């Protein structure tokens, strides 16, 4: 009987050790896997408009036998597109400081604003990029808790800006537009409008909120490190 208990205890101890090893491996693997997933998502988004043209070009070039497979050709095309985009952005930023080029860019901006249909897309995209990347903007900086998807639950959200005046007037209260990132991919989510009085403001940075959401709540905000 004692031998049986000793054997059972030994097996239980082995299970605990294996569990610790598994959790340690999982903690190492998950950040890498999530990072790779987001990088692949961004690479696909940047290269998608050009991938067909570049892969067709590579198919007609005398490539080494190693690159004859479709997967290798697509990967090569994506690398080439990323390098070309990087060089183009650097070149555009360099020449964009010249007065003549800035005048041409301004002229192109005026022309795009006058083309039907295209001007709608261009204006919206330009405003969104300006809001997201302008250092003076406070968009998506304030983290709040908001009731979602029902009154019994809360969800972390980022305040975008005030809701349209029409919505505020209809609700007879000050409404705020809030972006609710989804787990584990914060690049998608929901846009809600909630009364400002119903929001719970949090002493949390947007970066901490995104980490919390991506990790499915495993990574807690580090309150002690904030001044």
Buried (B, 14 or more C-beta within 10 A) or exposed (E): EEEEEEEEEEEEEEEEEEEEEEEEEEEEEBEEEBEEEBEEEEBEEBBEEBBEEBBEEBEEEEEEEEEEEEEBBBEBBBEBBBEEEEEEEEEEEEEEEEEEEEEEEEEEEEEBEEEEEEEEEBEEEEEEEEBEEEEEEEBBEBBBBBBBEEEEEEBBBBBBEBBEEEBBEEEEBEBBBBBBBEBBBBEEBEEBBBBBEBBEEBEBBBEBBBBBBBBEEEBEBEEEEEE
